[in-house]
Amino acid sequence: MTGPPSASSEQPEKPSTEAALYEAGLPVDLLTEEQRLVLSELTPQELTLLLDIKSRLDAVGPEVQAHGEIAGGALF
């Protein structure tokens, strides 16, 4: 079984970007390696923004999902 790389003893361990996105409900395990690489390079500010947008989308989930089913579109 593999896990996240261990942090050095000098820095406190912080969750990886991928782990934070997964915990927020984004299906990072379904992404390509290239897409995962892009996400791994997000700055802390970009990650915060992405998680905020995800949270707001989730708050209106049923409405967005209904429109997506009607229009046949997808966001993530």
C-alpha positions as protocol buffer text, in pm:
chain_id: "A"
residue {
  index: 1
  type: MET
  ca { x: 0 y: 0 z: 0 }
}
residue {
  index: 2
  type: THR
  ca { x: 132 y: 341 z: -90 }
}
residue {
  index: 3
  type: GLY
  ca { x: 66 y: 672 z: 74 }
}
residue {
  index: 4
  type: PRO
  ca { x: 167 y: 1033 z: 42 }
}
residue {
  index: 5
  type: PRO
  ca { x: 538 y: 1103 z: 53 }
}
residue {
  index: 6
  type: SER
  ca { x: 668 y: 1163 z: 400 }
}
residue {
  index: 7
  type: ALA
  ca { x: 746 y: 1520 z: 494 }
}
residue {
  index: 8
  type: SER
  ca { x: 1090 y: 1616 z: 615 }
}
residue {
  index: 9
  type: SER
  ca { x: 1132 y: 1650 z: 988 }
}
residue {
  index: 10
  type: GLU
  ca { x: 1195 y: 2024 z: 946 }
}
residue {
  index: 11
  type: GLN
  ca { x: 854 y: 2105 z: 797 }
}
residue {
  index: 12
  type: PRO
  ca { x: 515 y: 2022 z: 946 }
}
residue {
  index: 13
  type: GLU
  ca { x: 323 y: 1770 z: 737 }
}
residue {
  index: 14
  type: LYS
  ca { x: 53 y: 1927 z: 523 }
}
residue {
  index: 15
  type: PRO
  ca { x: -203 y: 1744 z: 315 }
}
residue {
  index: 16
  type: SER
  ca { x: -122 y: 1722 z: -53 }
}
residue {
  index: 17
  type: THR
  ca { x: -327 y: 1918 z: -301 }
}
residue {
  index: 18
  type: GLU
  ca { x: -459 y: 1591 z: -443 }
}
residue {
  index: 19
  type: ALA
  ca { x: -566 y: 1472 z: -97 }
}
residue {
  index: 20
  type: ALA
  ca { x: -739 y: 1804 z: -25 }
}
residue {
  index: 21
  type: LEU
  ca { x: -929 y: 1786 z: -355 }
}
residue {
  index: 22
  type: TYR
  ca { x: -1024 y: 1423 z: -296 }
}
residue {
  index: 23
  type: GLU
  ca { x: -1151 y: 1505 z: 53 }
}
residue {
  index: 24
  type: ALA
  ca { x: -1360 y: 1785 z: -98 }
}
residue {
  index: 25
  type: GLY
  ca { x: -1527 y: 1531 z: -324 }
}
residue {
  index: 26
  type: LEU
  ca { x: -1344 y: 1586 z: -650 }
}
residue {
  index: 27
  type: PRO
  ca { x: -1277 y: 1256 z: -829 }
}
residue {
  index: 28
  type: VAL
  ca { x: -902 y: 1307 z: -864 }
}
residue {
  index: 29
  type: ASP
  ca { x: -852 y: 933 z: -889 }
}
residue {
  index: 30
  type: LEU
  ca { x: -1037 y: 942 z: -1224 }
}
residue {
  index: 31
  type: LEU
  ca { x: -812 y: 1210 z: -1375 }
}
residue {
  index: 32
  type: THR
  ca { x: -523 y: 1149 z: -1611 }
}
residue {
  index: 33
  type: GLU
  ca { x: -166 y: 1181 z: -1488 }
}
residue {
  index: 34
  type: GLU
  ca { x: -135 y: 1506 z: -1683 }
}
residue {
  index: 35
  type: GLN
  ca { x: -444 y: 1650 z: -1514 }
}
residue {
  index: 36
  type: ARG
  ca { x: -316 y: 1540 z: -1173 }
}
residue {
  index: 37
  type: LEU
  ca { x: 17 y: 1710 z: -1247 }
}
residue {
  index: 38
  type: VAL
  ca { x: -162 y: 2038 z: -1325 }
}
residue {
  index: 39
  type: LEU
  ca { x: -354 y: 2016 z: -998 }
}
residue {
  index: 40
  type: SER
  ca { x: -40 y: 1929 z: -800 }
}
residue {
  index: 41
  type: GLU
  ca { x: 116 y: 2256 z: -921 }
}
residue {
  index: 42
  type: LEU
  ca { x: -167 y: 2476 z: -787 }
}
residue {
  index: 43
  type: THR
  ca { x: -57 y: 2748 z: -548 }
}
residue {
  index: 44
  type: PRO
  ca { x: -218 y: 2750 z: -202 }
}
residue {
  index: 45
  type: GLN
  ca { x: -430 y: 3046 z: -315 }
}
residue {
  index: 46
  type: GLU
  ca { x: -547 y: 2861 z: -628 }
}
residue {
  index: 47
  type: LEU
  ca { x: -634 y: 2554 z: -422 }
}
residue {
  index: 48
  type: THR
  ca { x: -834 y: 2768 z: -179 }
}
residue {
  index: 49
  type: LEU
  ca { x: -1019 y: 2928 z: -468 }
}
residue {
  index: 50
  type: LEU
  ca { x: -1094 y: 2594 z: -634 }
}
residue {
  index: 51
  type: LEU
  ca { x: -1223 y: 2446 z: -308 }
}
residue {
  index: 52
  type: ASP
  ca { x: -1439 y: 2756 z: -252 }
}
residue {
  index: 53
  type: ILE
  ca { x: -1589 y: 2727 z: -601 }
}
residue {
  index: 54
  type: LYS
  ca { x: -1652 y: 2354 z: -545 }
}
residue {
  index: 55
  type: SER
  ca { x: -1824 y: 2432 z: -215 }
}
residue {
  index: 56
  type: ARG
  ca { x: -2049 y: 2691 z: -378 }
}
residue {
  index: 57
  type: LEU
  ca { x: -2136 y: 2455 z: -663 }
}
residue {
  index: 58
  type: ASP
  ca { x: -2221 y: 2184 z: -412 }
}
residue {
  index: 59
  type: ALA
  ca { x: -2449 y: 2427 z: -227 }
}
residue {
  index: 60
  type: VAL
  ca { x: -2665 y: 2457 z: -539 }
}
residue {
  index: 61
  type: GLY
  ca { x: -2604 y: 2099 z: -650 }
}
residue {
  index: 62
  type: PRO
  ca { x: -2954 y: 1984 z: -737 }
}
residue {
  index: 63
  type: GLU
  ca { x: -3022 y: 2295 z: -948 }
}
residue {
  index: 64
  type: VAL
  ca { x: -2691 y: 2266 z: -1133 }
}
residue {
  index: 65
  type: GLN
  ca { x: -2733 y: 1891 z: -1183 }
}
residue {
  index: 66
  type: ALA
  ca { x: -3084 y: 1935 z: -1323 }
}
residue {
  index: 67
  type: HIS
  ca { x: -2958 y: 2189 z: -1575 }
}
residue {
  index: 68
  type: GLY
  ca { x: -2669 y: 1964 z: -1664 }
}
residue {
  index: 69
  type: GLU
  ca { x: -2901 y: 1671 z: -1731 }
}
residue {
  index: 70
  type: ILE
  ca { x: -3130 y: 1885 z: -1946 }
}
residue {
  index: 71
  type: ALA
  ca { x: -2849 y: 2055 z: -2136 }
}
residue {
  index: 72
  type: GLY
  ca { x: -2629 y: 1747 z: -2142 }
}
residue {
  index: 73
  type: GLY
  ca { x: -2334 y: 1941 z: -2004 }
}
residue {
  index: 74
  type: ALA
  ca { x: -2083 y: 1864 z: -1731 }
}
residue {
  index: 75
  type: LEU
  ca { x: -1858 y: 2080 z: -1519 }
}
residue {
  index: 76
  type: PHE
  ca { x: -1619 y: 1829 z: -1362 }
}
